[in-house]
Amino acid sequence: MSVPPESITVGKCFATPGNQVRRVLAIEDGIVSYEARGPKMIKGRWPAQRRASIEKFVAGVLKEVPCHYDPDFGATSGL
């Protein structure tokens, strides 16, 4: 497990092994509500909203990243 469960908080973003970026919207009763996008940021777009247990969310992410993260440009996509 790369990300400790206690580091998952509302507003933070995390990258998956496939460079998906997940932004935490809410955490209630051990369930994380999050929105996910592909590796390229399209200004103002976070198309998919999902829910998962905190354990499953943590198992699916590698690291915390800035919400504007772009794997081709490091921390920022310039948006």
C-alpha positions in Angstrom: 0.0 0.0 0.0 1.7 3.2 -1.2 -0.8 5.7 0.3 -1.8 5.5 4.0 -5.6 5.5 4.5 -5.4 8.5 6.8 -3.9 10.6 4.0 -7.1 10.3 2.0 -9.0 13.5 2.6 -11.6 15.6 0.7 -10.1 17.8 -2.0 -6.9 15.7 -2.5 -6.0 14.0 -5.8 -4.2 10.7 -6.3 -2.7 8.9 -9.4 -3.4 5.3 -10.3 -0.9 2.9 -12.0 -2.6 3.8 -15.3 -2.2 7.5 -14.7 -5.9 8.1 -14.0 -6.3 11.0 -11.5 -8.9 10.6 -8.7 -10.2 13.6 -6.7 -11.8 12.9 -3.4 -15.2 14.5 -3.0 -16.5 13.1 0.3 -15.8 10.4 2.8 -18.7 9.0 4.8 -18.9 5.8 6.8 -15.6 4.5 5.2 -16.9 5.1 1.7 -14.9 7.4 -0.6 -16.8 9.4 -3.2 -14.5 10.6 -5.9 -14.4 11.8 -9.5 -11.9 10.4 -12.0 -10.3 11.5 -15.2 -7.7 10.2 -17.6 -4.1 11.5 -17.6 -4.9 14.6 -19.7 -6.6 17.5 -17.9 -9.4 19.0 -19.9 -10.1 22.4 -18.3 -13.2 22.1 -16.1 -13.9 18.4 -16.8 -14.0 15.6 -14.3 -16.3 13.2 -16.2 -16.8 10.2 -14.0 -18.0 10.0 -10.3 -17.6 6.8 -8.4 -17.7 5.4 -4.9 -15.4 2.8 -3.2 -14.5 1.7 0.3 -11.5 3.5 1.6 -9.5 0.2 1.5 -10.3 -0.3 -2.2 -9.6 3.3 -3.0 -6.2 3.1 -1.3 -5.4 -0.2 -3.0 -6.0 1.5 -6.4 -3.8 4.5 -6.1 0.0 5.0 -6.1 0.6 8.5 -4.9 -0.9 11.9 -4.1 -0.6 14.4 -6.9 -1.7 17.9 -7.6 -5.2 17.9 -9.1 -3.9 19.4 -12.3 -1.3 16.6 -12.7 -0.3 15.5 -16.2 2.2 12.6 -16.4 3.8 14.1 -19.5 4.6 17.4 -17.7 5.1 16.3 -14.1 3.2 18.2 -11.6 1.3 20.6 -13.9 -0.4 20.6 -17.2 -0.2 24.3 -17.5 -3.9 24.9 -16.9 
